[in-house]
Amino acid sequence: MRHGLGATFFFMLFAASGAMACGPDTDCLIGNRHYRIALPEGQDQRPVGAIIFAHGYRGSAAAVMRNANLRRMVSDMGLALIALKSADDDWVIPSSPSHMEADGSVEYRYVETVIEDVARRFPIDRGRLMAAGFSAGGMMVWNLACTMPERFAGFAAIAGTFWKGPPDSCETPAASLVHIHGRSDPTVPLDGRPIRKTWQGKVSESMDMYEDLGGFSPAGELTEGDLECQSRRNPRGEILDLCLHPGGHSFRSSYVKFAWERLQAAGQL
């Protein structure tokens, strides 16, 4: 009988430890929320940097992890990919169509919790985190840059900006930010468009606000592939780049790598 009880206890302990495991194919649970993580292939116990990625409208952490090209690229960079999951079909951020009165705090607390949980479970270098996102995820990234710039080495917003327009104030000091957008984007146009009771903001207004906030000034132009960029820099060394491509509402994994390398070149990572 004692042998049987011992075997049962061992099985329960094994099952419990398996339930706590998480990664690219299994949710990392934090309360009633979750995220997923893919560590770089062959990673040892030395801390690595990470890209924390916010999905688009009706996306998911699981869908981000199914992007094999993105996962492979991030792994080859020697980084972890951390995929967030919105509290609803869309991110619960100010002035979004389904959350007009939201202040975004539910998402900001979630991201704080993800960073703490990741650092506890995995060998992650908290000083080398970049937040990136596409479309609605790009809107989330702009909100993170405004509310918690000190948590990240920099931000990469792709095809998304603030709903309605930039807020009246943001946390300081400003961080480095690379914004990437298609010149002919019909879904999130550079000049915005109305959606239900709200509207998408103008990219130029967000860039101007952050330029003033961080004391950025023009620092030249650069071209990388199909990206044509206007760069700004401030006395602290942060960068603010606006990079446009000739396409529409599109995402390329290479845009994430480009943003990371821009931060590296500026000494932010």
BELLIN-V201837 format. One record per helix or strand of 2 or more residues. SS is the DSSP state (~ for helix, > for strand). FROM is the first residue (numbers start at 1). TO is the last residue. If there is no record, write none. Layout:
{{SS | FROM | TO} {SS | FROM | TO}}
//
This chain:
{{~ | 2 | 20} {> | 28 | 30} {> | 33 | 38} {> | 48 | 54} {~ | 61 | 65} {~ | 68 | 76} {> | 80 | 83} {~ | 105 | 121} {> | 124 | 134} {~ | 136 | 147} {~ | 149 | 151} {> | 154 | 158} {> | 176 | 182} {> | 194 | 195} {> | 198 | 200} {~ | 203 | 214} {> | 217 | 224} {> | 227 | 233} {> | 239 | 245} {~ | 253 | 265}}
//
